């Protein structure tokens, strides 16, 4: 929290980029994949919108928490241990997601689409097979009840005290949600397309994204661990949050675009 951009425009851009990055979270991808698959045959129209509905539900909770915490920002300070504990939890989840998704790619049968693997989605029970728009949005809302969301709420609350108040916090929350909505929505449409196609090219594309999700998760976890363990790395990265976030989003988006381009090729006989 101490390394936030000092000017308002950079902060707005960073918040939108963080939203896009959050939308590429492996748990988001895995849950949207599952919701899309279970609705693909019986409710194909809903299947295409699962990513968008998930993101709207998730964003509603982020918005509510950001507003609530911003109202208390003058009476509450972020504990000093908050950032360290949050970093450790994030690193642990990223390593688990990276290993699980790499294993999914390696274990997939030659004729099987690789499905992203998540951790949080396993706690949802029957909601993993939600077949109503409101229930899909509820799944997204439940995903927001995590340490990640608390960190984001603290981020919005802190900026509210620096740049104004609850209106500024609301704007930042809205930009974060817009970025997340963009990536989650595109992901839902793309998964529906893969499931509908399910030919050899789609199989290759699903493996490309599986390896990208795994590699990015492990890479970000390694960088986070390096920042915690090495003051030199932490000092070097200070002030580069926007550049790192943008580079990560560009890398994932480029891989995603490559996979989409593959699926647009005509299937070979």
C-alpha positions, -999 to 999 in steps of 0.1 A, spaced: 0 0 0 29 23 5 40 21 -32 8 35 -48 11 60 -76 12 96 -63 -9 111 -91 -46 104 -97 -44 94 -134 -17 68 -128 -38 54 -100 -69 51 -122 -49 33 -149 -33 10 -123 -67 1 -108 -82 -8 -142 -51 -30 -150 -54 -47 -116 -90 -55 -124 -80 -71 -157 -53 -90 -140 -77 -102 -113 -101 -114 -141 -73 -137 -153 -70 -153 -119 -68 -191 -123 -97 -196 -98 -119 -172 -119 -109 -190 -151 -116 -225 -136 -150 -216 -121 -162 -198 -152 -150 -228 -172 -171 -251 -150 -202 -229 -151 -199 -226 -189 -195 -263 -194 -224 -274 -172 -247 -250 -191 -233 -255 -226 -259 -281 -238 -290 -273 -219 -286 -235 -218 -261 -224 -245 -272 -187 -243 -265 -186 -206 -232 -204 -211 -219 -176 -232 -227 -150 -204 -214 -170 -174 -181 -150 -173 -200 -117 -174 -225 -127 -147 -198 -141 -125 -179 -108 -127 -210 -87 -120 -217 -107 -88 -181 -105 -78 -179 -68 -85 -211 -60 -65 -194 -73 -34 -162 -54 -41 -181 -22 -46 -201 -27 -13 -170 -34 7 -150 -6 -8 -178 19 1 -181 5 36 -144 6 43 -140 41 27 -166 54 51 -145 41 80 -111 51 65 -107 80 89 -111 58 119 -93 27 107 -57 21 97 -44 -9 77 -23 -30 102 14 -33 95 12 -71 92 -16 -70 66 6 -67 35 29 -95 46 2 -119 55 -16 -111 23 15 -116 2 21 -150 19 -14 -162 13 -13 -150 -23 21 -168 -29 7 -200 -15 -25 -199 -37 -5 -190 -68 19 -219 -63 -10 -243 -57 -28 -230 -88 4 -232 -109 11 -268 -99 -25 -279 -103 -29 -264 -138 4 -278 -150 -8 -312 -138 -41 -308 -156 -22 -302 -189 1 -332 -184 -28 -356 -173 -52 -346 -201 -60 -373 -226 -51 -365 -262 -88 -361 -271 -97 -341 -240 -100 -303 -236 -79 -290 -208 -101 -274 -181 -85 -247 -159 -81 -259 -123 -91 -238 -93 -90 -240 -55 -118 -219 -43 -144 -234 -66 -141 -268 -48 -159 -252 -18 -190 -242 -38 -208 -276 -37 -238 -277 -60 -234 -240 -69 -206 -251 -93 -234 -263 -115 -256 -232 -113 -281 -230 -141 -298 -196 -134 -283 -162 -141 -289 -151 -105 -271 -181 -91 -241 -176 -115 -238 -141 -102 -241 -154 -66 -211 -177 -73 -191 -146 -83 -203 -128 -51 -192 -157 -29 -157 -156 -46 -154 -120 -34 -156 -130 2 -119 -137 5 -87 -122 17 -81 -108 -18 -113 -88 -16 -103 -74 19 -70 -63 4 -87 -46 -25 -111 -29 -1 -82 -16 19 -66 -3 -13 -97 16 -22 -102 29 13 -66 42 15 -69 60 -18 -102 75 -6 -84 93 22 -56 104 -1 -76 118 -30 -110 127 -15 -135 103 0 -161 78 -9 -167 91 -44 -131 85 -53 -132 50 -37 -164 43 -57 -147 54 -90 -117 32 -83 -139 2 -74 -159 8 -107 -127 8 -128 -115 -24 -111 -148 -41 -118 -147 -28 -155 -113 -44 -160 -124 -77 -144 -156 -77 -163 -137 -73 -196 -114 -103 -190 -140 -126 -173 -166 -118 -200 -142 -126 -229 -132 -158 -211 -167 -170 -208 -174 -164 -245 -142 -181 -255 -148 -212 -234 -183 -216 -249 -167 -214 -283 -141 -241 -274 -168 -264 -260 -189 -260 -292 -160 -267 -314 -141 -294 -296 -118 -304 -325 -81 -310 -327 -73 -273 -329 -95 -265 -299 -76 -292 -280 -43 -274 -288 -57 -240 -278 -69 -253 -244 -34 -266 -237 -18 -233 -246 -40 -215 -221 -35 -242 -195 3 -238 -197 0 -200 -197 -21 -200 -165 3 -224 -148 34 -205 -159 20 -170 -150 9 -183 -115 43 -197 -107 61 -167 -121 41 -142 -101 45 -164 -70 83 -165 -74 85 -127 -79 64 -122 -48 86 -145 -27 117 -127 -40 103 -93 -29 96 -107 6 130 -123 9 153 -97 -8 152 -60 2 172 -53 -30 144 -68 -52 118 -50 -32 136 -17 -36 141 -23 -73 104 -30 -79 92 0 -59 72 23 -81 70 -2 -110 36 -17 -101 18 -2 -131 45 -14 -155 45 -49 -140 8 -52 -140 5 -39 -176 33 -63 -188 15 -93 -171 -18 -84 -187 -2 -79 -221 15 -113 -218 -17 -131 -209 -37 -113 -235 -12 -121 -262 -13 -158 -252 -51 -157 -252 -52 -140 -286 -29 -167 -300 -52 -194 -286 -82 -177 -301 -65 -173 -334 -58 -210 -334 -95 -219 -329 -104 -197 -359 -85 -219 -382 -105 -244 -402 -103 -279 -388 -81 -303 -407 -96 -335 -421 
